[in-house]
Amino acid sequence: MRKIRERRTSSIRRSGAGPASSCCDSESRAERKSARRRWRQGRGRANAPENHSGDHAMTLRIAFIGLGNMGGGMAANQAKAGNAVSAFDLSQDALDRAAAAGCTPVGSVAEAVRDADVVITMLPAGPHVLKVYSEQVIGAAPTSALLLDCSTIDVDTARKVAGLGKDAGYAFADAPVSGGTMAADAGTLAFMVGCDEPDFARIEAALEPMSRATFRAGDHGAGQAAKICNNMILLVRPSTWIRRARWRGWPRRRATPSPTRRCLAGRWRRTPGRWPSWSAATSRTSPASRRRWSR
């Protein structure tokens, strides 16, 4: 080992690759990293609306419709990124929270989308999405605006709204999210996008302040299909945990913990604004809790 170290040291000395060269390597790595970052930003913003507020910063005019448990945090992250966010919701409390987060509350959808570069909606269900876009967004927003629906709805409605937007000259995408309210507040959501391929770079740049990962699932409606598959996987996983627990012989006397049985039977107690936690219902890892559940 000593001879190998001596050989390495002598070869490094002969080549002159000492501390100075490692410093140069780190500098070159930093330069390559910054170049990649600049390339990504340029690629994402190549097709974005030209609305610069400085030499390097870009300010987009965002119309955000729907400020519920998910939408409130998403709109706040758009405002933190320096975008001008016009926010609308039917709830005055939600508008007040959006104003405290740096958004500009407005009194109607038409007022929010009037000069928007990007329109983002986060609404409860398909009928709401169809009504808002067909009656209040399409025709009121400029045709250059990018329309993004982040609601979780059915595939047919997503495709119908996309068709209405395309007929009117808009670029539309269904972009449902995964991650929950904590990821919405932290700006680390995953977006599953269904759109025309040429529009994806522009969509990715618009979603960047709210996202940890954004991928194109396919054409219009494919984002909603991917979200349905994601929900199915989340539903299957708890049953896998139960099978593993039973295979390992835990709990001893009770086939499955009663909270898990209640979850599977659909008889859980919901907290307003939150879905039940599968992991909290199935996770009993401490020895004391195992003893309690095996009685």
HELIX and SHEET records of a PDB file:
HELIX    1   1 ARG A    2  SER A   15  1                                  14    
HELIX    2   2 PRO A   19  GLY A   44  1                                  26    
HELIX    3   3 GLY A   71  LYS A   80  1                                  10    
HELIX    4   4 GLN A   92  ALA A  100  1                                   9    
HELIX    5   5 VAL A  109  VAL A  113  1                                   5    
HELIX    6   6 GLY A  126  VAL A  132  1                                   7    
HELIX    7   7 TYR A  133  VAL A  137  3                                   5    
HELIX    8   8 VAL A  155  ASP A  167  1                                  13    
HELIX    9   9 GLY A  180  ALA A  186  1                                   7    
HELIX   10  10 GLU A  197  ASP A  199  5                                   3    
HELIX   11  11 PHE A  200  LEU A  207  1                                   8    
HELIX   12  12 GLU A  208  MET A  210  5                                   3    
HELIX   13  13 ALA A  222  TRP A  247  1                                  26    
HELIX   14  14 SER A  258  ALA A  265  1                                   8    
HELIX   15  15 TRP A  278  THR A  282  1                                   5    
HELIX   16  16 PRO A  287  SER A  294  1                                   8    
SHEET    1   A 6 THR A 104  PRO A 105  0                                        
SHEET    2   A 6 ALA A  84  PHE A  88  1                                        
SHEET    3   A 6 ARG A  61  ILE A  65  1                                        
SHEET    4   A 6 VAL A 118  THR A 121  1                                        
SHEET    5   A 6 LEU A 146  ASP A 149  1                                        
SHEET    6   A 6 ALA A 171  ASP A 174  1                                        
SHEET    1   B 3 VAL A 177  SER A 178  0                                        
SHEET    2   B 3 LEU A 189  GLY A 194 -1                                        
SHEET    3   B 3 SER A 211  GLY A 218  1                                        
END                                                                             
